[in-house]
Amino acid sequence: MKQQILFTLDECKHILSFIDDNKGHSNILLNDRDYSEWLIDSSKFDFILDRLNKSFEISSLLDGRIIRYNIGNYFAPHKDQYGKFSNRYKTLIIQLSDGYIGGELEIDGIIADKTIGNTILFDSSKSHSISKISNGVRYSLVFWLELQNFNILKKSI
């Protein structure tokens, strides 16, 4: 797991402005998860990609999801790389809010920093979870990346 604060409070507020309740919104409630999400077109993320390229050598992004966890929401331990999603190589999460209680992102027993703008990159095959929110609201931006989204391939050619 790598993490680094890459985005300011104002930049995170700008990312949150991409939420459109009339487009790409889903409420997810299953046995192991409870949250809301909005699909966000990758064309909105030029400034994000520039920062990610410099810090993590990410050369392209697929569409992202803004995830909202309200009081009582959570996501039980799971892996992002499985079955039909076996091509997922890395998971990238950007913290967009703070001031909430609970909502810890735990990756293989390590708790990620909850600071606004913190950007977390980890192997999609790693088990991770979001603990139940007991107060406030947690927002994050999530991308699932494939090997082709990294400069690694371009360097080796």
C-alpha positions, 0 to 999 in steps of 0.5 A: 500500500502506498499513500500520499496527500496529493489533493487540497481541500478545495480540489476535493470539494471540486471533485465532489461537485461532479456528483449529479443525482440525476445521472449515474447514481446507485444505492448499494445494499447487499449482505456485505455492503451499504453505500451510495455511488455515482459513476463519474466520466474519466474526462473530468479528471485531467488535473487528477491524472496529472498528479497521479502520473507524477506520484504513482506513474499512472498514465490513464484512468478508467471511469471513477466512482464517488462513494458516499457512506452515511451513518450506518454504512459500511463495506465488509472485507473484500477484494476488488480482483475476482472472477470477471474483474480479474484484470483489476491490478490496483485500486486507487482511493482518494479521501474527499471528506473528513470529520466523520467517525468510523469509516476507516479504510483497512487494507490487510490490517493497516488503517489508511490515513483519513486526511482529506486529499490522501490518495491510497494505491494498493493491489486489487487482490488485497483484502480491504474494508470500510468500517461502519460510519457512526457519525458524519459522512465519508466521501471517496473517489475510487478507481480500479486500474489495470496494468495498461493504466500504468507507465510501466508498460510504456517504459518496457517497450 
